[in-house]
Amino acid sequence: MMLGRAIPEVTLKTRVRDESVGGPNPFRWQDVETGELFKGKRAVVFSLPGAFTPTCSTEQCPAFERYYDEFRALGVDDVYCISVNDAFVMYQWGKHLGVRNVKLLPDGSGDFTRRMGMLIKKNHLGFGDRSWRYAMVVDDGKIVAWFEEPGINDIGEDDDPYGMSSPEPVLEWLKAHQAD
């Protein structure tokens, strides 16, 4: 169980827009250190099996985007979606969904997800290693609330559960635990 633990210290490989690069693809690589990313703020983080997949694209990510203002009103500084996908896929997925507020974090090598204990095999779908669906509240780098879908497994013995990691339970927890 991750509750009460510090967020794993991992380097995420991201792409950021940089007009000085020029050309049709004005982006450059930028390392994001998770320890720094979550330092000194309250964040909601949710993870899902993959960009462009059905539940992730039609339900989970859009729902967190819809509730963004409510999260902010409850003292959340940022809302992040992390997935075992590369920076290019996460960027195109965000564009496709029209995400404006949720920040998409690529965990291309699965290092963060593995350290969270949530890396599973989705070989039955041809996906390889992916994240089990979960959400959490992080205060100054420490996990203070945890929402995990039941039945974590490596062999596809599930119906891709989605409920515990949806925005509603996270919002209820935040309402009961207002930040000081």
N, CA and C of each residue as an Amber inpcrd file, in Angstrom:
protein
   540
   0.8380000  -1.1860000   0.0000000   0.0000000   0.0000000   0.0000000
   0.8840000   1.2520000   0.0000000   0.5330000   2.1960000  -0.8110000
   1.3490000   3.3960000  -0.9720000   0.9750000   4.5260000  -0.0090000
  -0.1700000   4.4210000   0.6510000  -0.6410000   5.4820000   1.5320000
   0.4110000   5.8320000   2.5900000   0.6970000   7.1200000   2.7030000
   1.6840000   7.5940000   3.6650000   3.1090000   7.5990000   3.1580000
   3.3440000   7.0410000   1.9920000   4.7030000   6.9850000   1.4360000
   4.9940000   8.1940000   0.5730000   6.2620000   8.4540000   0.3840000
   6.6850000   9.5250000  -0.5230000   6.5190000   9.0590000  -1.9630000
   6.2420000   9.9970000  -2.8260000   6.1200000   9.7190000  -4.2570000
   7.4800000   9.1970000  -4.7490000   7.5210000   8.2270000  -5.6310000
   8.8180000   7.7510000  -6.1300000   9.5900000   8.8560000  -6.8680000
  10.8850000   8.8680000  -6.6760000  11.7650000   9.8220000  -7.3600000
  12.1520000   9.2180000  -8.7060000  11.5420000   9.7240000  -9.7680000
  11.7440000   9.1930000 -11.1090000  11.8820000  10.3610000 -12.0820000
  12.6580000  10.1670000 -13.1300000  12.7760000  11.1690000 -14.1990000
  11.8410000  10.7750000 -15.3340000  10.9120000  11.6660000 -15.6650000
  10.0000000  11.4440000 -16.7910000  10.5110000  12.2390000 -17.9930000
  10.5220000  11.6090000 -19.1430000  10.9900000  12.2440000 -20.3820000
   9.7860000  12.9120000 -21.0670000   9.7640000  14.2360000 -21.0620000
   8.6370000  14.9710000 -21.6350000   9.0980000  15.8140000 -22.8180000
   8.1130000  16.3320000 -23.5540000   8.3710000  17.2480000 -24.6640000
   7.6590000  18.5550000 -24.3310000   8.3580000  19.6710000 -24.5300000
   7.7640000  20.9770000 -24.2940000   7.9220000  21.8500000 -25.5330000
   6.9210000  22.6690000 -25.7560000   6.9390000  23.5760000 -26.9020000
   8.0430000  24.6070000 -26.6890000   8.8270000  24.8390000 -27.7350000
   9.9310000  25.7960000 -27.6840000  10.0620000  26.4130000 -29.0710000
   9.5490000  27.6240000 -29.2160000   9.5370000  28.2910000 -30.5280000
  10.9340000  28.5020000 -31.0960000  11.9570000  28.4990000 -30.2390000
  13.3220000  28.6810000 -30.7390000  13.7920000  27.4820000 -31.5560000
  13.0970000  26.3430000 -31.4100000  13.4510000  25.1470000 -32.1690000
  13.0940000  25.3500000 -33.6420000  11.9660000  26.0190000 -33.8920000
  11.5440000  26.2890000 -35.2690000  11.0300000  25.0420000 -35.9620000
  10.6340000  25.2190000 -37.2240000  10.1700000  24.0970000 -38.0290000
   8.7640000  23.6520000 -37.6610000   8.3230000  22.5580000 -38.2640000
   6.9590000  22.0830000 -38.0630000   6.7330000  21.3860000 -36.7100000
   7.8020000  21.0930000 -35.9920000   7.7010000  20.3870000 -34.7150000
   8.5340000  21.1260000 -33.6650000   8.0640000  22.3100000 -33.2170000
   8.8820000  23.1430000 -32.3130000   8.8530000  22.6730000 -30.8560000
   9.3390000  21.4720000 -30.6250000   9.3640000  20.9060000 -29.2840000
  10.7680000  20.4260000 -28.9700000  11.0920000  20.4250000 -27.6750000
  12.3830000  19.9060000 -27.2210000  12.1400000  18.9610000 -26.0470000
  13.1000000  18.0980000 -25.8140000  13.0020000  17.1680000 -24.6830000
  13.2580000  17.9290000 -23.3960000  12.5110000  17.5650000 -22.3550000
  12.7550000  18.1330000 -21.0260000  12.4960000  17.0530000 -19.9870000
  13.4920000  16.8330000 -19.1360000  13.3350000  15.8910000 -18.0420000
  12.5000000  16.5300000 -16.9420000  11.5640000  15.7670000 -16.3930000
  10.7490000  16.2150000 -15.2650000  11.0360000  15.2660000 -14.1060000
  11.4990000  15.8220000 -13.0130000  11.7920000  15.0390000 -11.8130000
  10.5340000  14.9980000 -10.9500000  10.0310000  13.8090000 -10.6620000
   8.7790000  13.7100000  -9.9200000   8.8900000  14.3040000  -8.5180000
  10.0280000  14.1670000  -7.8950000  10.2080000  14.7570000  -6.5600000
   9.9960000  16.2590000  -6.5840000  10.5410000  16.9120000  -7.6020000
  10.3660000  18.3580000  -7.7510000   8.9460000  18.7130000  -8.1660000
   8.3690000  17.9050000  -9.0360000   7.0360000  18.1730000  -9.5710000
   5.9790000  18.2450000  -8.4640000   6.1020000  17.3950000  -7.4590000
   5.0880000  17.3150000  -6.4130000   5.4720000  18.0400000  -5.1260000
   6.6210000  18.6970000  -5.1330000   7.1000000  19.3820000  -3.9410000
   6.2670000  20.6410000  -3.6620000   5.8330000  20.7770000  -2.4110000
   5.2000000  22.0060000  -1.9630000   3.8050000  22.2820000  -2.4990000
   3.1130000  21.2540000  -2.9890000   1.7550000  21.4920000  -3.4790000
   0.8910000  20.2610000  -3.2670000  -0.4200000  20.4750000  -3.4280000
  -1.3930000  19.3770000  -3.3660000  -1.7730000  19.0460000  -4.7960000
  -1.6650000  17.7710000  -5.1350000  -1.9730000  17.3360000  -6.4960000
  -2.8570000  16.1030000  -6.4610000  -3.6850000  15.9920000  -7.4790000
  -4.4360000  14.7720000  -7.7300000  -3.7560000  14.1000000  -8.9130000
  -3.4800000  12.8200000  -8.7890000  -2.8310000  12.0540000  -9.8460000
  -3.7070000  10.8430000 -10.1330000  -3.9450000  10.5870000 -11.4070000
  -4.6380000   9.3550000 -11.7700000  -3.8590000   8.6710000 -12.8660000
  -3.9240000   7.3500000 -12.8600000  -3.1930000   6.5660000 -13.8360000
  -4.1460000   5.5860000 -14.5080000  -3.8150000   5.2750000 -15.7440000
  -4.6950000   4.4410000 -16.5510000  -3.8690000   3.5850000 -17.4980000
  -4.4770000   2.5370000 -18.0600000  -3.7140000   1.6020000 -18.8960000
  -3.1310000   2.1810000 -20.1720000  -3.8150000   3.1280000 -20.8320000
  -3.2040000   3.6280000 -22.0550000  -3.9860000   4.7080000 -22.7660000
  -3.2320000   5.6100000 -23.3590000  -3.8150000   6.6430000 -24.2080000
  -4.5450000   5.9810000 -25.3710000  -5.6000000   6.6110000 -25.8240000
  -6.3970000   6.1740000 -26.9710000  -7.1600000   4.8670000 -26.7320000
  -7.1620000   4.3550000 -25.4950000  -7.9290000   3.1490000 -25.2070000
  -9.3440000   3.5620000 -24.7660000 -10.3350000   2.6770000 -24.8820000
 -11.7400000   3.0890000 -24.7210000 -12.0990000   3.7750000 -23.4070000
 -11.9730000   3.1010000 -22.2790000 -12.4070000   3.6960000 -21.0070000
 -11.5670000   4.9230000 -20.6620000 -10.2900000   4.8570000 -20.9260000
  -9.3870000   5.9730000 -20.6200000  -9.7670000   7.2210000 -21.4160000
 -10.1490000   7.0200000 -22.6750000 -10.4350000   8.1440000 -23.5730000
 -11.8640000   8.6640000 -23.4820000 -12.8160000   7.7730000 -23.2120000
 -14.2130000   8.2150000 -23.1950000 -14.6950000   8.5590000 -21.7970000
 -14.0490000   8.0120000 -20.7600000 -14.5230000   8.2200000 -19.3990000
 -13.5020000   8.8970000 -18.4870000 -12.4090000   8.1950000 -18.1910000
 -11.5480000   8.6190000 -17.0900000 -10.8850000   9.9730000 -17.3060000
 -10.1310000  10.1440000 -18.3440000  -9.4410000  11.4160000 -18.5490000
 -10.4360000  12.5680000 -18.7670000 -11.4580000  12.4000000 -19.6140000
 -12.4360000  13.4900000 -19.7630000 -13.1450000  13.8430000 -18.4570000
 -13.3980000  12.8650000 -17.5980000 -14.0830000  13.1380000 -16.3280000
 -13.2150000  14.0090000 -15.4230000 -11.9320000  13.6890000 -15.3330000
 -11.0490000  14.5160000 -14.5120000 -10.9430000  15.9280000 -15.0950000
 -10.9600000  16.0400000 -16.3930000 -10.9480000  17.3600000 -17.0450000
 -12.2300000  18.1330000 -16.6900000 -13.3700000  17.4760000 -16.7480000
 -14.6550000  18.1240000 -16.4220000 -14.6950000  18.6260000 -14.9830000
 -14.1170000  17.8800000 -14.0670000 -14.1490000  18.2360000 -12.6460000
 -12.9740000  19.1210000 -12.2160000 -12.1600000  19.5440000 -13.1420000
 -10.9420000  20.2960000 -12.8060000 -11.2250000  21.4900000 -11.8900000
 -12.2220000  22.2970000 -12.2220000 -12.5120000  23.4830000 -11.4090000
 -12.9210000  23.1040000  -9.9930000 -13.6310000  22.0000000  -9.8360000
 -14.0020000  21.5420000  -8.4930000 -12.7680000  21.1160000  -7.7060000
 -11.8360000  20.4420000  -8.3670000 -10.5820000  20.0780000  -7.7010000
  -9.8530000  21.3290000  -7.2310000  -9.7610000  22.3000000  -8.1050000
  -9.0730000  23.5570000  -7.7700000  -9.7580000  24.2470000  -6.5820000
 -11.0830000  24.2630000  -6.5720000 -11.8390000  24.9010000  -5.4900000
 -11.6060000  24.2020000  -4.1470000 -11.2010000  22.9380000  -4.1890000
 -10.9290000  22.1760000  -2.9700000  -9.4470000  22.1900000  -2.5890000
  -8.6740000  23.1140000  -3.1670000  -7.2830000  23.2960000  -2.7720000
  -6.2630000  22.4940000  -3.5470000  -6.6640000  21.9010000  -4.6560000
  -5.7230000  21.1330000  -5.4820000  -5.0070000  22.0830000  -6.4380000
  -3.6850000  22.0110000  -6.4600000  -2.8890000  22.8700000  -7.3240000
  -2.8370000  22.3610000  -8.7580000  -2.7240000  21.0520000  -8.9220000
  -2.6170000  20.4600000 -10.2560000  -3.2900000  19.1000000 -10.2790000
  -3.7720000  18.7230000 -11.4740000  -4.3150000  17.3920000 -11.7160000
  -3.4720000  16.7660000 -12.8210000  -2.9240000  15.5910000 -12.5470000
  -2.0350000  14.9070000 -13.4850000  -2.5930000  13.5450000 -13.8730000
  -2.4040000  13.1960000 -15.1300000  -2.6700000  11.8580000 -15.6280000
  -1.3290000  11.2650000 -16.0190000  -1.0070000  10.1100000 -15.4610000
   0.2440000   9.4420000 -15.8220000  -0.0880000   8.0920000 -16.4410000
   0.5920000   7.7820000 -17.5310000   0.3410000   6.5330000 -18.2370000
   1.6470000   6.0020000 -18.8050000   1.7280000   4.6820000 -18.9350000
   2.9110000   4.0550000 -19.5360000   2.7810000   4.1960000 -21.0500000
   3.0030000   5.4210000 -21.4980000   3.0360000   5.7880000 -22.9130000
   4.1490000   6.8050000 -23.0750000   4.6630000   6.9500000 -24.2960000
   5.7300000   7.9190000 -24.5220000   5.1710000   9.3330000 -24.6790000
   6.0550000  10.3180000 -24.6500000   5.6730000  11.7300000 -24.7010000
   4.9150000  12.0780000 -25.9780000   5.2670000  11.4720000 -27.0980000
   4.5930000  11.7730000 -28.3690000   3.1420000  11.3020000 -28.3370000
   2.9250000  10.0980000 -27.8230000   1.5740000   9.5440000 -27.7260000
   0.7360000  10.3780000 -26.7540000   1.2990000  10.7180000 -25.6050000
   0.5460000  11.4990000 -24.6180000   0.1600000  12.8690000 -25.1850000
   1.0590000  13.5010000 -25.9200000   0.7630000  14.8030000 -26.5110000
  -0.3890000  14.6910000 -27.5160000  -0.3090000  13.7320000 -28.4170000
  -1.3520000  13.5720000 -29.4340000  -2.6910000  13.1830000 -28.8050000
  -2.6500000  12.3750000 -27.7510000  -3.8690000  11.9890000 -27.0510000
  -4.5230000  13.2110000 -26.4150000  -3.7190000  14.0380000 -25.7640000
  -4.2350000  15.2660000 -25.1550000  -4.8740000  16.1830000 -26.1860000
  -4.2250000  16.3000000 -27.3490000  -4.7870000  17.1060000 -28.4450000
  -6.1070000  16.5100000 -28.9210000  -6.1240000  15.2120000 -29.0990000
  -7.3160000  14.4980000 -29.5660000  -8.4960000  14.6900000 -28.6050000
  -8.2160000  14.6460000 -27.2860000  -9.2660000  14.7930000 -26.2810000
  -9.6410000  16.2490000 -26.0160000  -8.7890000  17.1860000 -26.4480000
  -9.0250000  18.5950000 -26.1500000  -8.7680000  18.9330000 -24.6910000
  -7.8410000  18.2090000 -24.0610000  -7.5060000  18.4350000 -22.6600000
  -6.7940000  19.7820000 -22.5240000  -7.2930000  20.6200000 -21.6220000
  -6.7100000  21.9450000 -21.4010000  -6.1370000  22.1120000 -19.9940000
  -6.6820000  21.3660000 -19.0290000  -6.2960000  21.5770000 -17.6330000
  -5.5210000  20.4230000 -17.0160000  -5.9440000  19.1950000 -17.2750000
  -5.2240000  18.0350000 -16.7610000  -3.8710000  17.9740000 -17.4680000
  -2.8170000  17.7850000 -16.6920000  -1.4670000  17.6910000 -17.2580000
  -1.1360000  16.2230000 -17.4750000  -0.7610000  15.8930000 -18.7040000
  -0.4610000  14.5110000 -19.0620000   1.0250000  14.2370000 -18.8860000
   1.3370000  13.1910000 -18.1270000   2.7220000  12.8200000 -17.8480000
   3.0470000  11.4770000 -18.4860000   4.0490000  11.4560000 -19.3590000
   4.4530000  10.1920000 -19.9760000   5.4030000   9.4060000 -19.0730000
   5.0600000   8.1620000 -18.8170000   5.9240000   7.2450000 -18.0760000
   6.3480000   6.1540000 -19.0640000   7.0440000   6.5800000 -20.1170000
   7.3490000   5.7200000 -21.2470000   8.0130000   4.4020000 -20.9040000
   8.8860000   4.4040000 -19.9270000   9.5780000   3.1740000 -19.5340000
   8.8790000   2.4510000 -18.3930000   7.8360000   3.0550000 -17.8480000
   7.1040000   2.4380000 -16.7500000   7.8170000   2.4950000 -15.4150000
   8.8530000   3.3200000 -15.3070000   9.6250000   3.3700000 -14.0640000
   8.8000000   3.8820000 -12.8790000   8.0510000   4.9600000 -13.0820000
   7.2200000   5.5040000 -12.0150000   6.1520000   4.4800000 -11.6160000
   5.4930000   3.9210000 -12.6020000   4.4110000   2.9670000 -12.3600000
   4.9310000   1.7210000 -11.6380000   6.0910000   1.2520000 -12.0310000
   6.7040000   0.0920000 -11.3560000   6.9920000   0.4160000  -9.8980000
   7.5720000   1.5930000  -9.6480000   7.8910000   1.9840000  -8.2720000
   6.6330000   2.2000000  -7.4270000   5.5130000   2.5060000  -8.0850000
   4.2340000   2.6520000  -7.3830000   3.6140000   1.2820000  -7.0800000
   4.1840000   0.2150000  -7.6510000   3.6320000  -1.1220000  -7.4630000
   2.4110000  -1.3740000  -8.3200000   2.2360000  -0.5860000  -9.3800000
   1.0370000  -0.6620000 -10.2100000   1.3190000  -1.1290000 -11.6360000
   2.5460000  -1.5600000 -11.9290000   2.8820000  -2.0240000 -13.2710000
   2.3620000  -3.4440000 -13.4460000   1.5060000  -3.6300000 -14.4370000
   0.9250000  -4.9480000 -14.7220000   1.1960000  -5.3170000 -16.1710000
   0.9750000  -6.5660000 -16.4810000   1.1190000  -7.0430000 -17.8550000
  -0.2470000  -7.0500000 -18.5220000  -0.3110000  -6.4880000 -19.7020000
  -1.5310000  -6.5130000 -20.5160000  -1.2290000  -7.2700000 -21.8090000
  -0.4380000  -8.3390000 -21.6820000  -0.0400000  -9.1170000 -22.8530000
  -1.2370000  -9.7290000 -23.5680000  -2.2960000 -10.0240000 -22.8350000
  -3.4910000 -10.6150000 -23.4410000  -4.1320000  -9.6650000 -24.4620000
  -3.7850000  -8.3660000 -24.3890000  -4.2690000  -7.3820000 -25.3590000
  -3.1630000  -6.9060000 -26.3050000  -1.9440000  -7.4350000 -26.1130000
  -0.8180000  -6.9980000 -26.9360000  -0.2340000  -5.6650000 -26.5030000
  -0.5580000  -5.2230000 -25.2920000  -0.0800000  -3.9250000 -24.8010000
   1.2800000  -4.0060000 -24.1110000   1.6470000  -5.1800000 -23.5960000
   2.8580000  -5.2660000 -22.7860000   2.6070000  -4.7110000 -21.3980000
   3.6380000  -4.1160000 -20.7940000   3.5260000  -3.5700000 -19.4410000
   2.7450000  -2.2600000 -19.4620000   1.7660000  -2.1380000 -18.5690000
   0.9270000  -0.9400000 -18.4580000   0.6010000  -0.6960000 -16.9900000
  -0.1080000   0.3730000 -16.7330000  -0.5090000   0.6940000 -15.3660000
  -1.8790000   0.1240000 -15.0530000  -2.0220000  -0.3560000 -13.8220000
  -3.3450000  -0.6440000 -13.2890000  -3.9900000   0.7130000 -13.0130000
  -5.2990000   0.7610000 -13.0510000  -6.0250000   2.0100000 -12.8610000
  -6.0620000   2.3890000 -11.3710000  -5.5980000   3.6150000 -11.0510000
  -5.6430000   4.1240000  -9.6850000  -5.6460000   5.6490000  -9.7120000
  -5.9440000   6.2370000  -8.5570000  -5.8400000   7.6870000  -8.3710000
  -5.2880000   7.9180000  -6.9740000  -4.7350000   9.1010000  -6.7570000
  -4.2000000   9.4310000  -5.4330000  -4.1870000  10.9440000  -5.2500000
  -4.1340000  11.3360000  -3.9740000  -3.9140000  12.7300000  -3.6200000
  -2.5200000  12.7880000  -3.0180000  -1.7290000  13.7360000  -3.4870000
  -0.3510000  13.8960000  -3.0420000  -0.2040000  15.2840000  -2.4170000
   0.2490000  15.3140000  -1.1620000   0.5290000  16.5750000  -0.4650000
   2.0250000  16.6890000  -0.2570000   2.6240000  17.6900000  -0.8840000
   4.0560000  17.9570000  -0.7280000   4.8850000  16.6770000  -0.8790000
   4.5750000  15.9100000  -1.9210000   5.3440000  14.7100000  -2.2330000
   4.9410000  13.4560000  -1.4780000   3.9620000  13.5560000  -0.5840000
   3.5240000  12.3990000   0.2110000   2.1200000  11.9830000  -0.2130000
   1.9220000  10.6890000  -0.3750000   0.6230000  10.1440000  -0.7760000
  -0.2930000  10.1260000   0.4420000  -1.3750000  10.9260000   0.3910000
  -2.2730000  11.0540000   1.5390000  -3.6270000  10.3940000   1.3100000
  -3.9450000  10.0610000   0.0750000  -5.1880000   9.3400000  -0.2220000
  -4.9370000   8.4290000  -1.4160000  -5.5570000   7.2470000  -1.3860000
  -5.2870000   6.2130000  -2.3890000  -6.5970000   5.5850000  -2.8520000
  -6.7790000   5.4910000  -4.1690000  -8.0020000   4.9490000  -4.7710000
  -7.5930000   3.9700000  -5.8700000  -7.7160000   2.6840000  -5.5830000
  -7.2500000   1.6470000  -6.5060000  -8.4150000   0.7680000  -6.9300000
  -8.4570000   0.4390000  -8.2090000  -9.4890000  -0.4720000  -8.6950000
  -9.2190000  -1.8680000  -8.1410000 -10.2630000  -2.6280000  -7.8420000
 -10.0780000  -3.9760000  -7.2970000  -9.5930000  -4.9670000  -8.3550000
  -8.9330000  -6.0200000  -7.8840000  -8.6050000  -7.1510000  -8.7480000
  -7.3430000  -7.0420000  -9.5640000  -6.3550000  -6.2810000  -9.0990000
  -5.1110000  -6.1220000  -9.8740000  -4.5630000  -7.4970000 -10.2730000
  -4.2020000  -7.6200000 -11.5550000  -3.7030000  -8.9080000 -12.0560000
  -2.9160000  -8.7030000 -13.3420000  -2.1910000  -9.7260000 -13.7390000
  -1.3500000  -9.6880000 -14.9400000  -1.9200000 -10.4950000 -16.1040000
  -3.1000000 -11.0870000 -15.9530000  -3.5560000 -12.0000000 -17.0040000
  -4.9130000 -11.6440000 -17.5940000  -5.3870000 -10.4380000 -17.3140000
  -6.6390000 -10.0040000 -17.9240000  -7.8820000 -10.6110000 -17.3140000
  -7.7720000 -11.0320000 -16.0560000  -8.9380000 -11.5990000 -15.3680000
  -9.7750000 -10.4840000 -14.7490000 -10.2450000  -9.5670000 -15.5820000
 -11.0360000  -8.4500000 -15.0950000 -11.8130000  -7.8660000 -16.2660000
 -12.7260000  -7.0020000 -15.9510000 -13.4990000  -6.3040000 -16.9740000
 -13.0560000  -4.8480000 -17.0480000 -11.7480000  -4.6030000 -16.8350000
 -11.1980000  -3.2490000 -16.8280000 -12.0010000  -2.3710000 -15.8760000
 -11.9670000  -2.6840000 -14.5760000 -12.7880000  -1.9450000 -13.6240000
 -12.4670000  -0.4570000 -13.6000000 -13.5280000   0.3350000 -13.4680000
 -13.3820000   1.7820000 -13.3680000 -14.5060000   2.3050000 -12.4860000
 -14.1430000   2.8150000 -11.3450000 -15.1070000   3.3480000 -10.3940000
 -14.3780000   3.9720000  -9.2190000 -13.5490000   3.1710000  -8.5520000
 -12.7780000   3.6660000  -7.4010000 -11.8230000   4.7880000  -7.7940000
 -11.2820000   4.7290000  -9.0140000 -10.2950000   5.7270000  -9.4480000
 -10.9340000   6.8570000 -10.2570000 -12.2520000   6.9370000 -10.2490000
 -12.9370000   8.0240000 -10.9480000 -12.8480000   9.2960000 -10.1010000
 -13.1710000  10.4450000 -10.6510000 -13.0250000  11.6970000  -9.8980000
 -13.9220000  11.7980000  -8.6680000 -15.0950000  11.1860000  -8.7000000
 -16.0540000  11.3640000  -7.6070000 -15.5350000  10.9190000  -6.2360000
 -14.9570000   9.7160000  -6.0950000 -14.4160000   9.3450000  -4.7730000
 -13.2820000  10.2700000  -4.3220000 -12.4760000  10.7330000  -5.2760000
 -11.3740000  11.6390000  -4.9390000 -11.9450000  12.9700000  -4.4390000
 -12.9650000  13.4810000  -5.1170000 -13.6100000  14.7280000  -4.6890000
 -14.2210000  14.5790000  -3.3030000 -14.8730000  13.4530000  -3.0400000
 -15.4640000  13.2290000  -1.7180000 -14.3950000  13.2430000  -0.6340000
 -13.2720000  12.5990000  -0.9020000 -12.1750000  12.5880000   0.0650000
 -11.6630000  14.0090000   0.2940000 -11.4870000  14.7640000  -0.7850000
 -10.9800000  16.1390000  -0.6630000 -11.9480000  17.0100000   0.1370000
 -13.2430000  16.8320000  -0.0580000 -14.2310000  17.6130000   0.6980000
 -14.1180000  17.3220000   2.1990000 -13.8190000  16.0760000   2.5330000
 -13.6980000  15.6790000   3.9360000 -12.3340000  16.0120000   4.5310000
 -11.3570000  16.3330000   3.6870000  -9.9830000  16.5850000   4.1390000
  -9.4520000  17.8710000   3.4990000 -10.0940000  18.9700000   3.7780000
  -9.6760000  20.2590000   3.2180000  -8.2330000  20.5570000   3.6250000
  -7.4540000  21.0510000   2.6720000  -6.0630000  21.4320000   2.9510000
  -6.0460000  22.6720000   3.8420000  -5.0730000  22.7260000   4.7440000
  -4.9720000  23.8940000   5.6340000  -4.3430000  25.0700000   4.9190000
